[in-house]
């Protein structure tokens, strides 16, 4: 049974936000988003933020921040892609999206 929707007008609104988003300066990218953006094709064999191929630009509130996309395979049936970003962006997100 498929639980994730793929026909979402604003897909990032569906991403669950919890404190780990701010504690670790990163988040797992949902499988449906990886498929929609074909991330596995570009980042499927990138396992470290130190890899030059991991570097991406994250735009938020009219400003660009440095980010990284990596793939975690260890101990998993299917790989998980993760987005990491610099701490400055994490602080901006924290103050923009207050948690209750």
C-alpha positions, -999 to 999 in steps of 0.1 A, spaced: 0 0 0 14 34 -10 13 59 18 31 89 1 15 113 -23 34 124 -54 9 150 -69 15 177 -43 14 213 -54 39 225 -28 59 194 -20 81 208 8 51 217 28 46 179 33 80 175 50 76 167 87 94 192 109 108 181 142 137 192 164 162 170 147 159 193 117 176 220 138 198 198 161 216 181 132 214 208 105 199 183 81 170 161 72 162 129 54 146 136 20 114 117 15 115 89 -10 87 105 -32 108 138 -34 140 118 -43 121 102 -71 104 134 -83 137 153 -84 157 122 -95 182 128 -67 195 92 -68 209 98 -103 231 127 -91 238 118 -55 233 80 -53 270 73 -48 279 103 -27 283 92 9 302 121 25 298 159 28 335 160 20 329 148 -15 328 177 -40 298 162 -57 277 166 -25 277 204 -26 244 221 -34 230 256 -29 200 260 -6 180 292 -12 159 306 16 143 340 21 163 356 -8 196 343 4 218 313 -7 234 289 18 258 261 14 244 226 16 252 190 9 232 159 -3 245 125 8 233 89 6 233 66 36 234 29 27 249 12 58 224 -11 75 195 -2 52 175 -21 26 172 10 5 194 40 6 183 72 23 192 106 9 199 134 33 201 171 29 226 189 52 230 227 55 251 252 73 242 262 108 234 297 98 205 284 78 194 262 106 191 292 129 171 312 102 147 282 99 144 279 136 133 315 140 111 315 109 92 283 117 85 283 154 77 249 169 50 244 195 
